[in-house]
Amino acid sequence: MIIPVRCFSCGKVVSQVYEEFKVRCEEYQKVVKSGEKPTETPKEILDDLGVDRYCCRRMIISHVDLLQESAPYE
Ligand SMILES: [Zn+2]
């Protein structure tokens, strides 16, 4: 569904960085597909956004955005 507001394990607010992570990751994937060397990897994006603990990283990395698919069936 939508990204949880806080990390389930430690309680840090993670929803605020999700949109930026998604945008920068799409940019990374575009650059990799075109065969060029990316300026930043997803690891460096998470480091830059201040998501240090692995419990918080898994919240963002493992999230699957299904809201648009389930919204018509409310
Ligand atoms: Zn956490």
N, CA, C, O and the ligand as a Tripos MOL2 file, in Angstrom:
@<TRIPOS>MOLECULE
protein
  297   295    75     0     0
PROTEIN
NO_CHARGES

@<TRIPOS>ATOM
      1 N           0.8620   -1.1950    0.0000 N.3       1 MET1
      2 CA          0.0000    0.0000    0.0000 C.3       1 MET1
      3 C           0.8920    1.2370    0.0000 C.2       1 MET1
      4 O           1.7470    1.3790   -0.8750 O.2       1 MET1
      5 N           0.7080    2.1330    0.9650 N.am      2 ILE2
      6 CA          1.5850    3.3000    1.0220 C.3       2 ILE2
      7 C           2.7150    3.0070    2.0090 C.2       2 ILE2
      8 O           2.6050    2.1180    2.8540 O.2       2 ILE2
      9 N           3.7890    3.7630    1.8890 N.am      3 ILE3
     10 CA          4.9410    3.5400    2.7550 C.3       3 ILE3
     11 C           4.5480    3.8330    4.2130 C.2       3 ILE3
     12 O           3.9220    4.8570    4.4870 O.2       3 ILE3
     13 N           4.9100    2.9450    5.1430 N.am      4 PRO4
     14 CA          4.6270    3.2180    6.5570 C.3       4 PRO4
     15 C           5.3440    4.4890    7.0100 C.2       4 PRO4
     16 O           6.4630    4.7610    6.5760 O.2       4 PRO4
     17 N           4.7090    5.2530    7.8690 N.am      5 VAL5
     18 CA          5.2890    6.5290    8.2940 C.3       5 VAL5
     19 C           6.5830    6.2990    9.0730 C.2       5 VAL5
     20 O           7.5800    6.9870    8.8550 O.2       5 VAL5
     21 N           6.5550    5.3160    9.9900 N.am      6 ARG6
     22 CA          7.7380    5.0760   10.8170 C.3       6 ARG6
     23 C           8.2910    3.6710   10.5840 C.2       6 ARG6
     24 O           7.5850    2.7690   10.1310 O.2       6 ARG6
     25 N           9.5690    3.5160   10.9050 N.am      7 CYS7
     26 CA         10.2010    2.2030   10.8660 C.3       7 CYS7
     27 C           9.5500    1.3200   11.9310 C.2       7 CYS7
     28 O           9.3630    1.7560   13.0670 O.2       7 CYS7
     29 N           9.2040    0.0770   11.5670 N.am      8 PHE8
     30 CA          8.5330   -0.8230   12.4980 C.3       8 PHE8
     31 C           9.4210   -1.1560   13.6970 C.2       8 PHE8
     32 O           8.9120   -1.3450   14.8020 O.2       8 PHE8
     33 N          10.7310   -1.2310   13.4980 N.am      9 SER9
     34 CA         11.6270   -1.6850   14.5610 C.3       9 SER9
     35 C          12.0730   -0.5630   15.4920 C.2       9 SER9
     36 O          11.9940   -0.7110   16.7110 O.2       9 SER9
     37 N          12.5420    0.5600   14.9370 N.am     10 CYS10
     38 CA         13.1350    1.5930   15.7910 C.3      10 CYS10
     39 C          12.2690    2.8380   15.9120 C.2      10 CYS10
     40 O          12.5010    3.6480   16.8090 O.2      10 CYS10
     41 N          11.2800    3.0210   15.0420 N.am     11 GLY11
     42 CA         10.3850    4.1570   15.1700 C.3      11 GLY11
     43 C          10.8240    5.4150   14.4640 C.2      11 GLY11
     44 O          10.1480    6.4380   14.5690 O.2      11 GLY11
     45 N          11.9520    5.3780   13.7360 N.am     12 LYS12
     46 CA         12.3980    6.5570   13.0000 C.3      12 LYS12
     47 C          11.4160    6.8520   11.8640 C.2      12 LYS12
     48 O          10.8980    5.9310   11.2320 O.2      12 LYS12
     49 N          11.1610    8.1370   11.6070 N.am     13 VAL13
     50 CA         10.2630    8.5210   10.5220 C.3      13 VAL13
     51 C          10.9730    8.2760    9.1930 C.2      13 VAL13
     52 O          12.0120    8.8810    8.9290 O.2      13 VAL13
     53 N          10.4220    7.3900    8.3490 N.am     14 VAL14
     54 CA         11.0800    7.0570    7.0870 C.3      14 VAL14
     55 C          10.2580    7.4800    5.8710 C.2      14 VAL14
     56 O          10.7830    7.5040    4.7570 O.2      14 VAL14
     57 N           8.9660    7.8160    6.0630 N.am     15 SER15
     58 CA          8.1170    8.0910    4.9040 C.3      15 SER15
     59 C           8.5440    9.3540    4.1630 C.2      15 SER15
     60 O           8.2770    9.4980    2.9700 O.2      15 SER15
     61 N           9.2100   10.2720    4.8710 N.am     16 GLN16
     62 CA          9.5670   11.5430    4.2410 C.3      16 GLN16
     63 C          10.6590   11.3890    3.1710 C.2      16 GLN16
     64 O          10.7510   12.2250    2.2720 O.2      16 GLN16
     65 N          11.4760   10.3480    3.2510 N.am     17 VAL17
     66 CA         12.5520   10.2030    2.2780 C.3      17 VAL17
     67 C          12.1810    9.2600    1.1360 C.2      17 VAL17
     68 O          12.9340    9.1300    0.1720 O.2      17 VAL17
     69 N          11.0230    8.6020    1.2370 N.am     18 TYR18
     70 CA         10.6820    7.5750    0.2490 C.3      18 TYR18
     71 C          10.5390    8.1420   -1.1620 C.2      18 TYR18
     72 O          11.0760    7.5730   -2.1130 O.2      18 TYR18
     73 N           9.8150    9.2650   -1.3080 N.am     19 GLU19
     74 CA          9.5730    9.8260   -2.6470 C.3      19 GLU19
     75 C          10.8940   10.2080   -3.3130 C.2      19 GLU19
     76 O          11.1070    9.9250   -4.4930 O.2      19 GLU19
     77 N          11.7840   10.8540   -2.5470 N.am     20 GLU20
     78 CA         13.0640   11.2610   -3.1350 C.3      20 GLU20
     79 C          13.8980   10.0360   -3.4940 C.2      20 GLU20
     80 O          14.5560   10.0130   -4.5340 O.2      20 GLU20
     81 N          13.8710    9.0180   -2.6330 N.am     21 PHE21
     82 CA         14.6080    7.7840   -2.9260 C.3      21 PHE21
     83 C          14.1060    7.1640   -4.2230 C.2      21 PHE21
     84 O          14.9000    6.7070   -5.0450 O.2      21 PHE21
     85 N          12.7770    7.1490   -4.4080 N.am     22 LYS22
     86 CA         12.1900    6.5480   -5.5950 C.3      22 LYS22
     87 C          12.6420    7.2830   -6.8580 C.2      22 LYS22
     88 O          13.0290    6.6600   -7.8460 O.2      22 LYS22
     89 N          12.5880    8.6150   -6.8090 N.am     23 VAL23
     90 CA         12.9700    9.4230   -7.9650 C.3      23 VAL23
     91 C          14.4390    9.1960   -8.3130 C.2      23 VAL23
     92 O          14.7850    8.9910   -9.4770 O.2      23 VAL23
     93 N          15.3130    9.2330   -7.2800 N.am     24 ARG24
     94 CA         16.7450    9.0890   -7.5300 C.3      24 ARG24
     95 C          17.0850    7.6800   -7.9790 C.2      24 ARG24
     96 O          18.0260    7.4900   -8.7480 O.2      24 ARG24
     97 N          16.3240    6.6710   -7.5060 N.am     25 CYS25
     98 CA         16.5590    5.2980   -7.9310 C.3      25 CYS25
     99 C          16.1520    5.0860   -9.3870 C.2      25 CYS25
    100 O          16.8180    4.3610  -10.1280 O.2      25 CYS25
    101 N          15.0500    5.7250   -9.7920 N.am     26 GLU26
    102 CA         14.6320    5.6210  -11.1930 C.3      26 GLU26
    103 C          15.6900    6.2330  -12.0970 C.2      26 GLU26
    104 O          15.9940    5.7020  -13.1660 O.2      26 GLU26
    105 N          16.2510    7.3620  -11.6540 N.am     27 GLU27
    106 CA         17.3250    8.0090  -12.4000 C.3      27 GLU27
    107 C          18.5270    7.0620  -12.5170 C.2      27 GLU27
    108 O          19.1210    6.9270  -13.5870 O.2      27 GLU27
    109 N          18.8730    6.4080  -11.3970 N.am     28 TYR28
    110 CA         19.9790    5.4450  -11.3730 C.3      28 TYR28
    111 C          19.7360    4.3090  -12.3660 C.2      28 TYR28
    112 O          20.6400    3.9210  -13.1070 O.2      28 TYR28
    113 N          18.4990    3.7740  -12.3780 N.am     29 GLN29
    114 CA         18.1960    2.6550  -13.2730 C.3      29 GLN29
    115 C          18.2470    3.0730  -14.7320 C.2      29 GLN29
    116 O          18.6580    2.2940  -15.5920 O.2      29 GLN29
    117 N          17.8230    4.3260  -15.0190 N.am     30 LYS30
    118 CA         17.8910    4.8330  -16.3960 C.3      30 LYS30
    119 C          19.3350    4.8980  -16.8670 C.2      30 LYS30
    120 O          19.6630    4.4860  -17.9790 O.2      30 LYS30
    121 N          20.2000    5.4310  -15.9890 N.am     31 VAL31
    122 CA         21.6140    5.5870  -16.3480 C.3      31 VAL31
    123 C          22.2560    4.2220  -16.5570 C.2      31 VAL31
    124 O          23.0230    4.0450  -17.5030 O.2      31 VAL31
    125 N          21.9580    3.2530  -15.6890 N.am     32 VAL32
    126 CA         22.5340    1.9100  -15.8040 C.3      32 VAL32
    127 C          22.0650    1.2380  -17.0920 C.2      32 VAL32
    128 O          22.8500    0.5710  -17.7670 O.2      32 VAL32
    129 N          20.7850    1.4130  -17.4350 N.am     33 LYS33
    130 CA         20.2460    0.8030  -18.6560 C.3      33 LYS33
    131 C          20.9040    1.3780  -19.9030 C.2      33 LYS33
    132 O          21.1160    0.6690  -20.8860 O.2      33 LYS33
    133 N          21.2300    2.6820  -19.8540 N.am     34 SER34
    134 CA         21.8460    3.3160  -21.0190 C.3      34 SER34
    135 C          23.3220    2.9420  -21.1320 C.2      34 SER34
    136 O          23.9760    3.3170  -22.1050 O.2      34 SER34
    137 N          23.8550    2.2120  -20.1570 N.am     35 GLY35
    138 CA         25.2260    1.7210  -20.2420 C.3      35 GLY35
    139 C          26.2720    2.6620  -19.6770 C.2      35 GLY35
    140 O          27.4680    2.3810  -19.7580 O.2      35 GLY35
    141 N          25.8360    3.7790  -19.1050 N.am     36 GLU36
    142 CA         26.8040    4.7180  -18.5310 C.3      36 GLU36
    143 C          27.0540    4.3900  -17.0640 C.2      36 GLU36
    144 O          26.3750    3.5560  -16.4660 O.2      36 GLU36
    145 N          28.0490    5.0750  -16.5040 N.am     37 LYS37
    146 CA         28.3770    4.8440  -15.0940 C.3      37 LYS37
    147 C          27.5320    5.7820  -14.2260 C.2      37 LYS37
    148 O          27.5980    6.9990  -14.4000 O.2      37 LYS37
    149 N          26.7440    5.2410  -13.3000 N.am     38 PRO38
    150 CA         25.8950    6.1060  -12.4710 C.3      38 PRO38
    151 C          26.7050    6.9340  -11.4870 C.2      38 PRO38
    152 O          27.7630    6.5060  -11.0270 O.2      38 PRO38
    153 N          26.1990    8.1340  -11.1620 N.am     39 THR39
    154 CA         26.9080    9.0010  -10.2140 C.3      39 THR39
    155 C          26.7020    8.5390   -8.7840 C.2      39 THR39
    156 O          27.5550    8.7730   -7.9280 O.2      39 THR39
    157 N          25.5610    7.8750   -8.5120 N.am     40 GLU40
    158 CA         25.3170    7.3710   -7.1570 C.3      40 GLU40
    159 C          24.5500    6.0590   -7.2240 C.2      40 GLU40
    160 O          23.7010    5.8580   -8.0930 O.2      40 GLU40
    161 N          24.8680    5.1720   -6.2870 N.am     41 THR41
    162 CA         24.1760    3.8900   -6.2170 C.3      41 THR41
    163 C          23.0400    4.0170   -5.1970 C.2      41 THR41
    164 O          23.0220    4.9670   -4.4140 O.2      41 THR41
    165 N          22.0840    3.0620   -5.1960 N.am     42 PRO42
    166 CA         21.0210    3.1110   -4.1810 C.3      42 PRO42
    167 C          21.5800    3.1480   -2.7550 C.2      42 PRO42
    168 O          20.9850    3.7800   -1.8820 O.2      42 PRO42
    169 N          22.7050    2.4860   -2.5090 N.am     43 LYS43
    170 CA         23.3290    2.5330   -1.1770 C.3      43 LYS43
    171 C          23.7300    3.9590   -0.8200 C.2      43 LYS43
    172 O          23.4790    4.4290    0.2900 O.2      43 LYS43
    173 N          24.3590    4.6430   -1.7800 N.am     44 GLU44
    174 CA         24.7970    6.0160   -1.5210 C.3      44 GLU44
    175 C          23.6120    6.9700   -1.3700 C.2      44 GLU44
    176 O          23.6840    7.9500   -0.6280 O.2      44 GLU44
    177 N          22.5040    6.6670   -2.0930 N.am     45 ILE45
    178 CA         21.3050    7.4980   -1.9540 C.3      45 ILE45
    179 C          20.7720    7.3930   -0.5260 C.2      45 ILE45
    180 O          20.4440    8.4040    0.0940 O.2      45 ILE45
    181 N          20.6860    6.1530   -0.0030 N.am     46 LEU46
    182 CA         20.1880    5.9520    1.3610 C.3      46 LEU46
    183 C          21.1220    6.6000    2.3810 C.2      46 LEU46
    184 O          20.6610    7.2050    3.3500 O.2      46 LEU46
    185 N          22.4370    6.4760    2.1660 N.am     47 ASP47
    186 CA         23.3990    7.1270    3.0530 C.3      47 ASP47
    187 C          23.1840    8.6360    3.0660 C.2      47 ASP47
    188 O          23.1920    9.2740    4.1180 O.2      47 ASP47
    189 N          22.9860    9.1990    1.8460 N.am     48 ASP48
    190 CA         22.8300   10.6430    1.7120 C.3      48 ASP48
    191 C          21.5450   11.1250    2.3770 C.2      48 ASP48
    192 O          21.5010   12.2230    2.9320 O.2      48 ASP48
    193 N          20.4930   10.2950    2.3180 N.am     49 LEU49
    194 CA         19.2060   10.6870    2.9020 C.3      49 LEU49
    195 C          19.1900   10.4920    4.4130 C.2      49 LEU49
    196 O          18.2050   10.8390    5.0640 O.2      49 LEU49
    197 N          20.2570    9.9470    4.9810 N.am     50 GLY50
    198 CA         20.3450    9.8030    6.4270 C.3      50 GLY50
    199 C          19.6710    8.5670    6.9720 C.2      50 GLY50
    200 O          19.3780    8.4900    8.1660 O.2      50 GLY50
    201 N          19.4170    7.5790    6.0950 N.am     51 VAL51
    202 CA         18.8270    6.3140    6.5540 C.3      51 VAL51
    203 C          19.9780    5.3590    6.8240 C.2      51 VAL51
    204 O          20.4610    4.6840    5.9150 O.2      51 VAL51
    205 N          20.4180    5.3040    8.0810 N.am     52 ASP52
    206 CA         21.6420    4.5740    8.4080 C.3      52 ASP52
    207 C          21.3920    3.1420    8.8480 C.2      52 ASP52
    208 O          22.1030    2.2240    8.4400 O.2      52 ASP52
    209 N          20.3650    2.9540    9.6920 N.am     53 ARG53
    210 CA         20.1520    1.6240   10.2560 C.3      53 ARG53
    211 C          19.5150    0.6790    9.2430 C.2      53 ARG53
    212 O          18.7010    1.0980    8.4200 O.2      53 ARG53
    213 N          19.8900   -0.6050    9.3080 N.am     54 TYR54
    214 CA         19.3680   -1.5380    8.3180 C.3      54 TYR54
    215 C          17.8920   -1.8310    8.5200 C.2      54 TYR54
    216 O          17.2140   -2.2580    7.5850 O.2      54 TYR54
    217 N          17.3750   -1.6040    9.7460 N.am     55 CYS55
    218 CA         15.9360   -1.7960    9.9500 C.3      55 CYS55
    219 C          15.1530   -0.7430    9.1720 C.2      55 CYS55
    220 O          14.0830   -1.0350    8.6380 O.2      55 CYS55
    221 N          15.6860    0.4940    9.1020 N.am     56 CYS56
    222 CA         15.0130    1.5600    8.3570 C.3      56 CYS56
    223 C          15.2020    1.3710    6.8530 C.2      56 CYS56
    224 O          14.2960    1.6550    6.0690 O.2      56 CYS56
    225 N          16.3840    0.8880    6.4520 N.am     57 ARG57
    226 CA         16.6440    0.6720    5.0270 C.3      57 ARG57
    227 C          15.7090   -0.3700    4.4470 C.2      57 ARG57
    228 O          15.2290   -0.2310    3.3220 O.2      57 ARG57
    229 N          15.4480   -1.4380    5.2380 N.am     58 ARG58
    230 CA         14.5660   -2.4740    4.7020 C.3      58 ARG58
    231 C          13.1430   -1.9510    4.5110 C.2      58 ARG58
    232 O          12.4190   -2.4430    3.6460 O.2      58 ARG58
    233 N          12.7270   -0.9460    5.3160 N.am     59 MET59
    234 CA         11.3980   -0.3690    5.1460 C.3      59 MET59
    235 C          11.2700    0.2470    3.7610 C.2      59 MET59
    236 O          10.2410    0.1050    3.1010 O.2      59 MET59
    237 N          12.3240    0.9330    3.3250 N.am     60 ILE60
    238 CA         12.2820    1.6510    2.0510 C.3      60 ILE60
    239 C          12.5680    0.7070    0.8860 C.2      60 ILE60
    240 O          11.8810    0.7490   -0.1350 O.2      60 ILE60
    241 N          13.5940   -0.1510    1.0390 N.am     61 ILE61
    242 CA         14.0000   -1.0250   -0.0560 C.3      61 ILE61
    243 C          12.9280   -2.0570   -0.3750 C.2      61 ILE61
    244 O          12.6750   -2.3510   -1.5430 O.2      61 ILE61
    245 N          12.2920   -2.6130    0.6680 N.am     62 SER62
    246 CA         11.3730   -3.7200    0.4350 C.3      62 SER62
    247 C           9.9430   -3.2600    0.1630 C.2      62 SER62
    248 O           9.0490   -4.0830   -0.0340 O.2      62 SER62
    249 N           9.7300   -1.9380    0.1520 N.am     63 HIS63
    250 CA          8.3650   -1.4480   -0.0380 C.3      63 HIS63
    251 C           7.9030   -1.6180   -1.4830 C.2      63 HIS63
    252 O           8.6430   -1.3200   -2.4200 O.2      63 HIS63
    253 N           6.6640   -2.1030   -1.6560 N.am     64 VAL64
    254 CA          6.0610   -2.2380   -2.9940 C.3      64 VAL64
    255 C           4.8240   -1.3540   -3.0300 C.2      64 VAL64
    256 O           3.8990   -1.5310   -2.2370 O.2      64 VAL64
    257 N           4.8140   -0.4010   -3.9550 N.am     65 ASP65
    258 CA          3.7130    0.5510   -4.0580 C.3      65 ASP65
    259 C           2.5240   -0.0820   -4.7760 C.2      65 ASP65
    260 O           2.5230   -0.1870   -6.0030 O.2      65 ASP65
    261 N           1.5150   -0.5030   -4.0180 N.am     66 LEU66
    262 CA          0.3690   -1.1740   -4.6280 C.3      66 LEU66
    263 C          -0.9070   -0.3450   -4.5280 C.2      66 LEU66
    264 O          -1.9840   -0.8300   -4.8750 O.2      66 LEU66
    265 N          -0.8040    0.8930   -4.0610 N.am     67 LEU67
    266 CA         -2.0040    1.6930   -3.8360 C.3      67 LEU67
    267 C          -2.7890    1.8960   -5.1330 C.2      67 LEU67
    268 O          -4.0130    1.7730   -5.1480 O.2      67 LEU67
    269 N          -2.0810    2.2050   -6.2140 N.am     68 GLN68
    270 CA         -2.7820    2.4710   -7.4780 C.3      68 GLN68
    271 C          -3.5040    1.2260   -7.9890 C.2      68 GLN68
    272 O          -4.5220    1.3380   -8.6720 O.2      68 GLN68
    273 N          -2.9900    0.0530   -7.6670 N.am     69 GLU69
    274 CA         -3.6320   -1.1780   -8.1310 C.3      69 GLU69
    275 C          -4.8460   -1.5400   -7.2860 C.2      69 GLU69
    276 O          -5.8220   -2.0870   -7.8000 O.2      69 GLU69
    277 N          -4.7890   -1.2320   -5.9750 N.am     70 SER70
    278 CA         -5.8940   -1.6410   -5.1040 C.3      70 SER70
    279 C          -6.9480   -0.5480   -4.9600 C.2      70 SER70
    280 O          -8.0580   -0.8310   -4.5090 O.2      70 SER70
    281 N          -6.6340    0.6860   -5.3280 N.am     71 ALA71
    282 CA         -7.5610    1.8070   -5.1360 C.3      71 ALA71
    283 C          -8.9120    1.6100   -5.8470 C.2      71 ALA71
    284 O          -9.9370    1.9740   -5.2700 O.2      71 ALA71
    285 N          -8.9660    1.0540   -7.0690 N.am     72 PRO72
    286 CA        -10.2830    0.9090   -7.7220 C.3      72 PRO72
    287 C         -11.2100   -0.0740   -7.0040 C.2      72 PRO72
    288 O         -12.4120   -0.0760   -7.2690 O.2      72 PRO72
    289 N         -10.6820   -0.9110   -6.1010 N.am     73 TYR73
    290 CA        -11.4940   -1.9560   -5.4870 C.3      73 TYR73
    291 C         -11.8490   -1.6490   -4.0410 C.2      73 TYR73
    292 O         -12.0110   -2.5650   -3.2350 O.2      73 TYR73
    293 N         -11.9710   -0.3880   -3.7100 N.am     74 GLU74
    294 CA        -12.2230   -0.0370   -2.2930 C.3      74 GLU74
    295 C         -13.5720   -0.5690   -1.8020 C.2      74 GLU74
    296 O         -13.9320   -0.3610   -0.6430 O.2      74 GLU74
    297 ZN         14.6660    1.5870   11.9340 Zn       75 ZN75
@<TRIPOS>BOND
     1     1     2 1
     2     2     3 1
     3     3     4 2
     4     3     5 am
     5     5     6 1
     6     6     7 1
     7     7     8 2
     8     7     9 am
     9     9    10 1
    10    10    11 1
    11    11    12 2
    12    11    13 am
    13    13    14 1
    14    14    15 1
    15    15    16 2
    16    15    17 am
    17    17    18 1
    18    18    19 1
    19    19    20 2
    20    19    21 am
    21    21    22 1
    22    22    23 1
    23    23    24 2
    24    23    25 am
    25    25    26 1
    26    26    27 1
    27    27    28 2
    28    27    29 am
    29    29    30 1
    30    30    31 1
    31    31    32 2
    32    31    33 am
    33    33    34 1
    34    34    35 1
    35    35    36 2
    36    35    37 am
    37    37    38 1
    38    38    39 1
    39    39    40 2
    40    39    41 am
    41    41    42 1
    42    42    43 1
    43    43    44 2
    44    43    45 am
    45    45    46 1
    46    46    47 1
    47    47    48 2
    48    47    49 am
    49    49    50 1
    50    50    51 1
    51    51    52 2
    52    51    53 am
    53    53    54 1
    54    54    55 1
    55    55    56 2
    56    55    57 am
    57    57    58 1
    58    58    59 1
    59    59    60 2
    60    59    61 am
    61    61    62 1
    62    62    63 1
    63    63    64 2
    64    63    65 am
    65    65    66 1
    66    66    67 1
    67    67    68 2
    68    67    69 am
    69    69    70 1
    70    70    71 1
    71    71    72 2
    72    71    73 am
    73    73    74 1
    74    74    75 1
    75    75    76 2
    76    75    77 am
    77    77    78 1
    78    78    79 1
    79    79    80 2
    80    79    81 am
    81    81    82 1
    82    82    83 1
    83    83    84 2
    84    83    85 am
    85    85    86 1
    86    86    87 1
    87    87    88 2
    88    87    89 am
    89    89    90 1
    90    90    91 1
    91    91    92 2
    92    91    93 am
    93    93    94 1
    94    94    95 1
    95    95    96 2
    96    95    97 am
    97    97    98 1
    98    98    99 1
    99    99   100 2
   100    99   101 am
   101   101   102 1
   102   102   103 1
   103   103   104 2
   104   103   105 am
   105   105   106 1
   106   106   107 1
   107   107   108 2
   108   107   109 am
   109   109   110 1
   110   110   111 1
   111   111   112 2
   112   111   113 am
   113   113   114 1
   114   114   115 1
   115   115   116 2
   116   115   117 am
   117   117   118 1
   118   118   119 1
   119   119   120 2
   120   119   121 am
   121   121   122 1
   122   122   123 1
   123   123   124 2
   124   123   125 am
   125   125   126 1
   126   126   127 1
   127   127   128 2
   128   127   129 am
   129   129   130 1
   130   130   131 1
   131   131   132 2
   132   131   133 am
   133   133   134 1
   134   134   135 1
   135   135   136 2
   136   135   137 am
   137   137   138 1
   138   138   139 1
   139   139   140 2
   140   139   141 am
   141   141   142 1
   142   142   143 1
   143   143   144 2
   144   143   145 am
   145   145   146 1
   146   146   147 1
   147   147   148 2
   148   147   149 am
   149   149   150 1
   150   150   151 1
   151   151   152 2
   152   151   153 am
   153   153   154 1
   154   154   155 1
   155   155   156 2
   156   155   157 am
   157   157   158 1
   158   158   159 1
   159   159   160 2
   160   159   161 am
   161   161   162 1
   162   162   163 1
   163   163   164 2
   164   163   165 am
   165   165   166 1
   166   166   167 1
   167   167   168 2
   168   167   169 am
   169   169   170 1
   170   170   171 1
   171   171   172 2
   172   171   173 am
   173   173   174 1
   174   174   175 1
   175   175   176 2
   176   175   177 am
   177   177   178 1
   178   178   179 1
   179   179   180 2
   180   179   181 am
   181   181   182 1
   182   182   183 1
   183   183   184 2
   184   183   185 am
   185   185   186 1
   186   186   187 1
   187   187   188 2
   188   187   189 am
   189   189   190 1
   190   190   191 1
   191   191   192 2
   192   191   193 am
   193   193   194 1
   194   194   195 1
   195   195   196 2
   196   195   197 am
   197   197   198 1
   198   198   199 1
   199   199   200 2
   200   199   201 am
   201   201   202 1
   202   202   203 1
   203   203   204 2
   204   203   205 am
   205   205   206 1
   206   206   207 1
   207   207   208 2
   208   207   209 am
   209   209   210 1
   210   210   211 1
   211   211   212 2
   212   211   213 am
   213   213   214 1
   214   214   215 1
   215   215   216 2
   216   215   217 am
   217   217   218 1
   218   218   219 1
   219   219   220 2
   220   219   221 am
   221   221   222 1
   222   222   223 1
   223   223   224 2
   224   223   225 am
   225   225   226 1
   226   226   227 1
   227   227   228 2
   228   227   229 am
   229   229   230 1
   230   230   231 1
   231   231   232 2
   232   231   233 am
   233   233   234 1
   234   234   235 1
   235   235   236 2
   236   235   237 am
   237   237   238 1
   238   238   239 1
   239   239   240 2
   240   239   241 am
   241   241   242 1
   242   242   243 1
   243   243   244 2
   244   243   245 am
   245   245   246 1
   246   246   247 1
   247   247   248 2
   248   247   249 am
   249   249   250 1
   250   250   251 1
   251   251   252 2
   252   251   253 am
   253   253   254 1
   254   254   255 1
   255   255   256 2
   256   255   257 am
   257   257   258 1
   258   258   259 1
   259   259   260 2
   260   259   261 am
   261   261   262 1
   262   262   263 1
   263   263   264 2
   264   263   265 am
   265   265   266 1
   266   266   267 1
   267   267   268 2
   268   267   269 am
   269   269   270 1
   270   270   271 1
   271   271   272 2
   272   271   273 am
   273   273   274 1
   274   274   275 1
   275   275   276 2
   276   275   277 am
   277   277   278 1
   278   278   279 1
   279   279   280 2
   280   279   281 am
   281   281   282 1
   282   282   283 1
   283   283   284 2
   284   283   285 am
   285   285   286 1
   286   286   287 1
   287   287   288 2
   288   287   289 am
   289   289   290 1
   290   290   291 1
   291   291   292 2
   292   291   293 am
   293   293   294 1
   294   294   295 1
   295   295   296 2
@<TRIPOS>SUBSTRUCTURE
     1 MET1         2 RESIDUE 1 A MET
     2 ILE2         6 RESIDUE 1 A ILE
     3 ILE3        10 RESIDUE 1 A ILE
     4 PRO4        14 RESIDUE 1 A PRO
     5 VAL5        18 RESIDUE 1 A VAL
     6 ARG6        22 RESIDUE 1 A ARG
     7 CYS7        26 RESIDUE 1 A CYS
     8 PHE8        30 RESIDUE 1 A PHE
     9 SER9        34 RESIDUE 1 A SER
    10 CYS10       38 RESIDUE 1 A CYS
    11 GLY11       42 RESIDUE 1 A GLY
    12 LYS12       46 RESIDUE 1 A LYS
    13 VAL13       50 RESIDUE 1 A VAL
    14 VAL14       54 RESIDUE 1 A VAL
    15 SER15       58 RESIDUE 1 A SER
    16 GLN16       62 RESIDUE 1 A GLN
    17 VAL17       66 RESIDUE 1 A VAL
    18 TYR18       70 RESIDUE 1 A TYR
    19 GLU19       74 RESIDUE 1 A GLU
    20 GLU20       78 RESIDUE 1 A GLU
    21 PHE21       82 RESIDUE 1 A PHE
    22 LYS22       86 RESIDUE 1 A LYS
    23 VAL23       90 RESIDUE 1 A VAL
    24 ARG24       94 RESIDUE 1 A ARG
    25 CYS25       98 RESIDUE 1 A CYS
    26 GLU26      102 RESIDUE 1 A GLU
    27 GLU27      106 RESIDUE 1 A GLU
    28 TYR28      110 RESIDUE 1 A TYR
    29 GLN29      114 RESIDUE 1 A GLN
    30 LYS30      118 RESIDUE 1 A LYS
    31 VAL31      122 RESIDUE 1 A VAL
    32 VAL32      126 RESIDUE 1 A VAL
    33 LYS33      130 RESIDUE 1 A LYS
    34 SER34      134 RESIDUE 1 A SER
    35 GLY35      138 RESIDUE 1 A GLY
    36 GLU36      142 RESIDUE 1 A GLU
    37 LYS37      146 RESIDUE 1 A LYS
    38 PRO38      150 RESIDUE 1 A PRO
    39 THR39      154 RESIDUE 1 A THR
    40 GLU40      158 RESIDUE 1 A GLU
    41 THR41      162 RESIDUE 1 A THR
    42 PRO42      166 RESIDUE 1 A PRO
    43 LYS43      170 RESIDUE 1 A LYS
    44 GLU44      174 RESIDUE 1 A GLU
    45 ILE45      178 RESIDUE 1 A ILE
    46 LEU46      182 RESIDUE 1 A LEU
    47 ASP47      186 RESIDUE 1 A ASP
    48 ASP48      190 RESIDUE 1 A ASP
    49 LEU49      194 RESIDUE 1 A LEU
    50 GLY50      198 RESIDUE 1 A GLY
    51 VAL51      202 RESIDUE 1 A VAL
    52 ASP52      206 RESIDUE 1 A ASP
    53 ARG53      210 RESIDUE 1 A ARG
    54 TYR54      214 RESIDUE 1 A TYR
    55 CYS55      218 RESIDUE 1 A CYS
    56 CYS56      222 RESIDUE 1 A CYS
    57 ARG57      226 RESIDUE 1 A ARG
    58 ARG58      230 RESIDUE 1 A ARG
    59 MET59      234 RESIDUE 1 A MET
    60 ILE60      238 RESIDUE 1 A ILE
    61 ILE61      242 RESIDUE 1 A ILE
    62 SER62      246 RESIDUE 1 A SER
    63 HIS63      250 RESIDUE 1 A HIS
    64 VAL64      254 RESIDUE 1 A VAL
    65 ASP65      258 RESIDUE 1 A ASP
    66 LEU66      262 RESIDUE 1 A LEU
    67 LEU67      266 RESIDUE 1 A LEU
    68 GLN68      270 RESIDUE 1 A GLN
    69 GLU69      274 RESIDUE 1 A GLU
    70 SER70      278 RESIDUE 1 A SER
    71 ALA71      282 RESIDUE 1 A ALA
    72 PRO72      286 RESIDUE 1 A PRO
    73 TYR73      290 RESIDUE 1 A TYR
    74 GLU74      294 RESIDUE 1 A GLU
    75 ZN75       297 GROUP 0 **** ****
